[in-house]
Amino acid sequence: MKIILIGIQGAGKSTQGNLLSKELDIPYLSTGHIFRALSQEKTPLGRYIKETITAGVLIPDDKTLEIVSDYLKKPEYQSGYIMDGFPRTVGQAQQFENHINYAVYLEVSDKEALWRLSGRDDIDRTDNTIQALRKRIDLFHEYTRPVIDWYREKGKLVTIDGEQDIETIFNQILTVVKGA
C-alpha cells in the first residue's frame, strides 16, 4: 500500500505517519527528514538544501523528484510506504512515477498550525523561526493546495479533520485504508 500524507506544517503528518507505519507494517518516509539529513552533509547538494530550507522556500521540483525517486528505489519501500511532505506541487504529483493508493489530507487551519508549531522544541531545526513558518504556510496555500484538488480529481483524496484528537484521526485513516 502506498499512502501520501498531505497537510500544512503542524497538521500531524509525522505523528500519523509513524502510527500508521507501526499498524500497517509499512515504512514511513518524510521528505523533511530526508532534506534535513542531506543539509547536514558537507557537499554542494547539502549546502544548497540547507540554504533553501533556512530561507523557508521549497526545494525545486526536479531536485525533489530525483531525491524521492532515489529513496523509493531502496528495497524497504518496494512493498509500499507512507510518505509525508511529497508531492508539494502539482508538477511533482504529475511526474511522480509511483501509483499511490491514497492521498490523505489532514486539514488544519493556519491558526491551529502556528499554535502547534510555536509549542515545539525542535532544537535540531533551523527552519522553525516564525518568519520561516509563515512563509511555509503561504507556500502550502500557493503550491500544495492545488495538489489536494489534483488528487481529488483522480479519486484518491481522503480528507480528515486534523484538528481532532490523535486517536480519532488515526482511526478515521485506518477505516479508509483498511476498507472497514
Secondary structure as a PSIPRED ss2 file (coil, helix, strand):
# PSIPRED VFORMAT (PSIPRED V4.0)

   1 M C   1.000  0.000  0.000
   2 K E   0.000  0.000  1.000
   3 I E   0.000  0.000  1.000
   4 I E   0.000  0.000  1.000
   5 L E   0.000  0.000  1.000
   6 I E   0.000  0.000  1.000
   7 G C   1.000  0.000  0.000
   8 I C   1.000  0.000  0.000
   9 Q C   1.000  0.000  0.000
  10 G C   1.000  0.000  0.000
  11 A C   1.000  0.000  0.000
  12 G C   1.000  0.000  0.000
  13 K H   0.000  1.000  0.000
  14 S H   0.000  1.000  0.000
  15 T H   0.000  1.000  0.000
  16 Q H   0.000  1.000  0.000
  17 G H   0.000  1.000  0.000
  18 N H   0.000  1.000  0.000
  19 L H   0.000  1.000  0.000
  20 L H   0.000  1.000  0.000
  21 S H   0.000  1.000  0.000
  22 K H   0.000  1.000  0.000
  23 E H   0.000  1.000  0.000
  24 L H   0.000  1.000  0.000
  25 D C   1.000  0.000  0.000
  26 I C   1.000  0.000  0.000
  27 P C   1.000  0.000  0.000
  28 Y E   0.000  0.000  1.000
  29 L E   0.000  0.000  1.000
  30 S E   0.000  0.000  1.000
  31 T H   0.000  1.000  0.000
  32 G H   0.000  1.000  0.000
  33 H H   0.000  1.000  0.000
  34 I H   0.000  1.000  0.000
  35 F H   0.000  1.000  0.000
  36 R H   0.000  1.000  0.000
  37 A H   0.000  1.000  0.000
  38 L H   0.000  1.000  0.000
  39 S H   0.000  1.000  0.000
  40 Q C   1.000  0.000  0.000
  41 E C   1.000  0.000  0.000
  42 K C   1.000  0.000  0.000
  43 T C   1.000  0.000  0.000
  44 P H   0.000  1.000  0.000
  45 L H   0.000  1.000  0.000
  46 G H   0.000  1.000  0.000
  47 R H   0.000  1.000  0.000
  48 Y H   0.000  1.000  0.000
  49 I H   0.000  1.000  0.000
  50 K H   0.000  1.000  0.000
  51 E H   0.000  1.000  0.000
  52 T H   0.000  1.000  0.000
  53 I H   0.000  1.000  0.000
  54 T H   0.000  1.000  0.000
  55 A C   1.000  0.000  0.000
  56 G C   1.000  0.000  0.000
  57 V C   1.000  0.000  0.000
  58 L C   1.000  0.000  0.000
  59 I C   1.000  0.000  0.000
  60 P C   1.000  0.000  0.000
  61 D H   0.000  1.000  0.000
  62 D H   0.000  1.000  0.000
  63 K H   0.000  1.000  0.000
  64 T H   0.000  1.000  0.000
  65 L H   0.000  1.000  0.000
  66 E H   0.000  1.000  0.000
  67 I H   0.000  1.000  0.000
  68 V H   0.000  1.000  0.000
  69 S H   0.000  1.000  0.000
  70 D H   0.000  1.000  0.000
  71 Y H   0.000  1.000  0.000
  72 L H   0.000  1.000  0.000
  73 K C   1.000  0.000  0.000
  74 K C   1.000  0.000  0.000
  75 P H   0.000  1.000  0.000
  76 E H   0.000  1.000  0.000
  77 Y H   0.000  1.000  0.000
  78 Q C   1.000  0.000  0.000
  79 S C   1.000  0.000  0.000
  80 G C   1.000  0.000  0.000
  81 Y E   0.000  0.000  1.000
  82 I E   0.000  0.000  1.000
  83 M E   0.000  0.000  1.000
  84 D E   0.000  0.000  1.000
  85 G C   1.000  0.000  0.000
  86 F C   1.000  0.000  0.000
  87 P C   1.000  0.000  0.000
  88 R C   1.000  0.000  0.000
  89 T C   1.000  0.000  0.000
  90 V H   0.000  1.000  0.000
  91 G H   0.000  1.000  0.000
  92 Q H   0.000  1.000  0.000
  93 A H   0.000  1.000  0.000
  94 Q H   0.000  1.000  0.000
  95 Q H   0.000  1.000  0.000
  96 F C   1.000  0.000  0.000
  97 E C   1.000  0.000  0.000
  98 N C   1.000  0.000  0.000
  99 H C   1.000  0.000  0.000
 100 I C   1.000  0.000  0.000
 101 N C   1.000  0.000  0.000
 102 Y E   0.000  0.000  1.000
 103 A E   0.000  0.000  1.000
 104 V E   0.000  0.000  1.000
 105 Y E   0.000  0.000  1.000
 106 L E   0.000  0.000  1.000
 107 E E   0.000  0.000  1.000
 108 V C   1.000  0.000  0.000
 109 S C   1.000  0.000  0.000
 110 D H   0.000  1.000  0.000
 111 K H   0.000  1.000  0.000
 112 E H   0.000  1.000  0.000
 113 A H   0.000  1.000  0.000
 114 L H   0.000  1.000  0.000
 115 W H   0.000  1.000  0.000
 116 R H   0.000  1.000  0.000
 117 L H   0.000  1.000  0.000
 118 S H   0.000  1.000  0.000
 119 G C   1.000  0.000  0.000
 120 R C   1.000  0.000  0.000
 121 D C   1.000  0.000  0.000
 122 D C   1.000  0.000  0.000
 123 I C   1.000  0.000  0.000
 124 D C   1.000  0.000  0.000
 125 R C   1.000  0.000  0.000
 126 T C   1.000  0.000  0.000
 127 D C   1.000  0.000  0.000
 128 N C   1.000  0.000  0.000
 129 T C   1.000  0.000  0.000
 130 I H   0.000  1.000  0.000
 131 Q H   0.000  1.000  0.000
 132 A H   0.000  1.000  0.000
 133 L H   0.000  1.000  0.000
 134 R H   0.000  1.000  0.000
 135 K H   0.000  1.000  0.000
 136 R H   0.000  1.000  0.000
 137 I H   0.000  1.000  0.000
 138 D H   0.000  1.000  0.000
 139 L H   0.000  1.000  0.000
 140 F H   0.000  1.000  0.000
 141 H H   0.000  1.000  0.000
 142 E H   0.000  1.000  0.000
 143 Y H   0.000  1.000  0.000
 144 T H   0.000  1.000  0.000
 145 R H   0.000  1.000  0.000
 146 P H   0.000  1.000  0.000
 147 V H   0.000  1.000  0.000
 148 I H   0.000  1.000  0.000
 149 D H   0.000  1.000  0.000
 150 W H   0.000  1.000  0.000
 151 Y H   0.000  1.000  0.000
 152 R H   0.000  1.000  0.000
 153 E H   0.000  1.000  0.000
 154 K C   1.000  0.000  0.000
 155 G C   1.000  0.000  0.000
 156 K C   1.000  0.000  0.000
 157 L E   0.000  0.000  1.000
 158 V E   0.000  0.000  1.000
 159 T E   0.000  0.000  1.000
 160 I E   0.000  0.000  1.000
 161 D E   0.000  0.000  1.000
 162 G C   1.000  0.000  0.000
 163 E C   1.000  0.000  0.000
 164 Q C   1.000  0.000  0.000
 165 D C   1.000  0.000  0.000
 166 I H   0.000  1.000  0.000
 167 E H   0.000  1.000  0.000
 168 T H   0.000  1.000  0.000
 169 I H   0.000  1.000  0.000
 170 F H   0.000  1.000  0.000
 171 N H   0.000  1.000  0.000
 172 Q H   0.000  1.000  0.000
 173 I H   0.000  1.000  0.000
 174 L H   0.000  1.000  0.000
 175 T H   0.000  1.000  0.000
 176 V H   0.000  1.000  0.000
 177 V H   0.000  1.000  0.000
 178 K C   1.000  0.000  0.000
 179 G C   1.000  0.000  0.000
 180 A C   1.000  0.000  0.000
